[in-house]
Amino acid sequence: MKKTSTTKPRKIQEMASEYRFDYRKAKRNRFAAKIQDNPLVVLIEPDVAKVFTSSDQVNTALRALISAMPKKKVLAGK
């Protein structure tokens, strides 16, 4: 037979209007290595965001646009 838990439920606390952090005790972000080397964040207008609701949809549309664009000629020596 399993023992029942004797822990009390946690009380919900209100957030303080301001917090003061001691940045001298700060540690490096352990998740920073998971971020790509050069991430790019782009803000889109609200009307565009209504059509494209995910980054995958935006990337698919941009790749289709890129494939429809004429290729640039590379000049020799540059």
C-alpha positions as CSV (number, residue, x, y, z in Angstrom):
1,M,0.0,0.0,0.0
2,K,1.3,3.5,-0.9
3,K,2.0,6.1,1.7
4,T,0.1,9.3,1.2
5,S,2.0,12.5,0.8
6,T,2.2,14.7,3.9
7,T,3.4,17.9,2.2
8,K,1.3,21.0,2.5
9,P,0.1,22.7,-0.7
10,R,2.1,25.8,-1.6
11,K,0.7,29.3,-1.1
12,I,0.6,31.5,-4.2
13,Q,2.7,34.6,-3.5
14,E,2.3,37.9,-5.3
15,M,5.2,39.2,-7.3
16,A,7.1,42.2,-5.8
17,S,6.9,45.4,-7.8
18,E,10.7,45.5,-8.0
19,Y,13.6,43.1,-7.4
20,R,17.2,44.0,-6.7
21,F,19.7,41.5,-7.9
22,D,23.3,41.2,-6.9
23,Y,24.9,40.7,-10.3
24,R,28.3,40.0,-8.7
25,K,27.0,36.6,-7.8
26,A,25.6,35.9,-11.3
27,K,26.7,32.7,-13.1
28,R,27.1,32.1,-16.8
29,N,24.1,30.9,-18.7
30,R,24.5,27.1,-18.9
31,F,22.1,27.0,-21.9
32,A,24.1,29.5,-24.0
33,A,26.0,26.8,-25.9
34,K,22.7,25.5,-27.3
35,I,22.0,28.8,-29.0
36,Q,23.3,29.0,-32.6
37,D,26.4,31.0,-33.3
38,N,24.7,33.8,-35.0
39,P,21.0,33.8,-34.2
40,L,18.9,36.4,-36.1
41,V,15.7,37.9,-34.7
42,V,13.4,39.8,-37.0
43,L,10.3,41.7,-36.0
44,I,7.3,41.4,-38.3
45,E,4.3,43.6,-38.5
46,P,1.1,42.5,-36.8
47,D,-0.8,42.0,-40.1
48,V,1.9,39.6,-41.3
49,A,1.9,37.8,-38.0
50,K,-1.8,37.1,-38.5
51,V,-1.0,35.1,-41.6
52,F,2.3,33.4,-40.5
53,T,1.7,32.1,-37.0
54,S,5.0,30.1,-36.7
55,S,8.6,30.5,-37.6
56,D,8.4,27.4,-39.8
57,Q,5.7,29.1,-41.9
58,V,7.8,32.2,-42.3
59,N,10.8,30.2,-43.3
60,T,8.9,28.2,-45.9
61,A,7.5,31.4,-47.4
62,L,10.9,33.1,-47.5
63,R,12.6,30.0,-49.1
64,A,9.9,30.0,-51.8
65,L,10.6,33.7,-52.4
66,I,14.3,33.1,-52.5
67,S,13.9,30.3,-55.1
68,A,11.8,32.5,-57.3
69,M,14.4,35.3,-57.3
70,P,16.9,35.6,-60.1
71,K,20.4,34.3,-59.3
72,K,23.1,36.9,-58.8
73,K,26.1,36.7,-61.1
74,V,29.4,36.5,-59.3
75,L,32.1,38.7,-60.9
76,A,35.6,37.2,-61.2
77,G,38.2,38.7,-58.9
78,K,35.9,40.1,-56.3
